[in-house]
Amino acid sequence: MLKSNYSGCVLEAGTDEAGRGCLAGPVVAAAVILPQNFKHPFLNDSKQLTEKQRKELRPFIEERAIAFGVCFVDEKEVDKINVLQASIVGMHRSIAQLEPQPEFIIVDGNKFKPYKEIPHQTIVKGDAKYLSIAAASVLAKTYRDEFMEKIHEEFPMYNWKQNKGYPTKQHRAAIKEFGATKYHRKSFKLLPEQLKLQF
């Protein structure tokens, strides 16, 4: 059973991101404040859910949340500031969208920078422990997957609608054959023999 609250504050936001380990596409972060009585039979860490369950959960979360925000940090910014900073910047921007602003922030993982004066706590595997972080993970993942499916139409040879930009064998083989696109992160090691790749 996921816990509904960490801090005891009514306006506690959970935040998480998706796409950190991808070779292409944005890092997407989300932040969610849920009401105290929020329940859903299968809300869990989005990685444990099927795509169908995540899609079903998204409108349920958005309709019932006190507030939610979603932020895309594109591949150019990821290259400029690095993927960890992009995750934190994305989380900050999604928290900035929350109205009302939270009194406390719980963060999936172990890396975060203070946001304004709001106290926070990082929680390793938080998306499998707290409802609001799990809800943020579902929003981040569904928005990102949707975006990757959209840009798949532009570059179908990389099969992003299936691999979502993650470094599958097939994705790497397509990079080897066709080179990198504008959506690929140039700061990432796209191929083991990266040095031979001319961007």
Helices and strands as residue ranges (DSSP letters): E 12-18, E 27-33, G 46-48, H 51-64, E 67-73, H 75-81, H 83-96, E 104-108, E 120-123, G 126-128, H 131-152, G 156-158, H 160-163, H 169-178, G 194-196
